[in-house]
């Protein structure tokens, strides 16, 4: 059972990283236009040459 | 944000001389002196795909002065960063050229960012609650599967450490709204929710201290998570509707040009007094009721009365506030201003209609009203009973009453309505309908009578020439050339419809109130009113051309709104009764009614008569849906059980209506009625589903047999079934 003293903090840490990533995504306005972002990936504008 | 970036950009820009970098450089000063670049917002009701985004963004970026354009597909709008001289009005035709309808949105986006902030805050709380729920659940599963003694206590302590801060942070929206409703002496849905969350957390903490068997940390956090999900869905639906509907820029500018002693000055309409002289330019709206004292023009009364034909206005003609002056400048003497003007009387009519309208109580409110007292009663009853049965074992009794509160907590109820409304309004939004009012869908589902306005609603309100193919080519070429010299609606329609190269004319001049005149090879040619041109007037809307001693009549008909026929047919098939109420002359109304197969129609209706008609129908027990766009419909829109207006409608009409039709197409209105019926059925099903879970779980909780595992199962399964049921909407 001693393994729990390692596993619980590890699971919390991993979850916390996920939470921080979510906060970052939220702050950088990545949830403002979910429908547009889903469609934007299908644009063919920069397929043959990188975005200038 | 944008300002800060601009500032930074200005700061690091390389100056011509390195030494100047410390002091504000010349270019930096110039940059500061230049007004900040304009940020424009346009609503794009018809954008729907990746190709649309590329077309719009590239098209706008090609416009000189535009720095960047970005489409937001979720909100159907595009934000444009551009130089101050680029205006929204100049971008709308460009977008129309690309094939997209666009409407200007209010650039004062303060309220939009405010709702964005609220949404982001809710989402953040939802994220925290989700994180906590997963971790606490992980620990709880271990306890449920048999972890005992010290391990269980440790797990409970860790759960408490995660759950308590989460509940305090993420539960705030519920606590706040519960407090607010308690303060006004009501038991809203949030009161039992808050009570359950607080009771569950504190009981669990107490149990953890005393190394008890059951802790409800997972239940408390799960409750918060599911309810926040419902709240967030609700918020999104409303935010999307609000951003598009209420920010459509106001068409009217509350100013007028007053002429006193030969000097023109721009004043607020409220400052005008009876007897003042006001100049109204062509294209302008009458600010007041008045009498024309000089000038010749035509006025468009369609928004006030529904008349499709412009009326001549000359000295002595009475004009009403809200009419549009079309061709020539007019000098108007004010005979009624402010409170007495016809515009204001219309507003009074709306206010009266709104006050007599019965307040609709939404299904969710009705459910909450029945539910909250029942839940509290059950919980207190359980507490009392177990206090008595166990001979005063407070800890046991409180545990049971908390379990009852947690199990009955309207987790599924909180999701039942928002999930369905989100699914339905998302569906309708993609079809081009905006639900402004949360209960509009429920009310729409009950409608059994539909009343339509004609001009601007069933028709587009823009005339189209009907007999161009029967005119000689050379006459048409002359007519097109003449029409190009006028901004009269018929002339504009003619220029748009005719695709012949115009001939060269000289001395083109517009004679306000009559038409356009020019010289063709020295001979006078005219396009305009019958008596002026010298032609015999036709019975329908027409303009007349005289060229080389001959006269031709160019006939016009108001074009049917696309999809109107489909919508009407679908409504009739669905067994709804239809009526056409118009302020226009009898002939065009009867014509349109026959074309659409509407048997019930009335022409020449005044605004008050429209309201009276709608009220009469309601008194007969009908639930009326009013579809209209004009100022003359506004009061009827407010009176009706539920109302729809097109985006082209006047501001006042859009404000009074519950649903806004964003595109030109009318067909979605019939879909809306179908989807509304379906979604109300889903909401009722969802209520039944969550009640069903309670019927099974509550007796167990009352009997003291509820465990945290049972509570978690009941809560999550009911929430998931309710959400899945909402997604069945087609």
Interface residues (C-beta under 8 A of the other chain):
Chain A: X1 X4 X8 X11 X12 X15 X16 X18 X19 X22 X23 X26 X31 X32 X33 X34 X35 X36 X39 X40 X41 X42 X43 X45
Chain B: X49 X50 X53 X54 X58 X71 X72 X73 X74 X75 X116 X120 X123 X124 X127 X128 X131 X134 X135 X138 X139 X151 X154 X158 X162
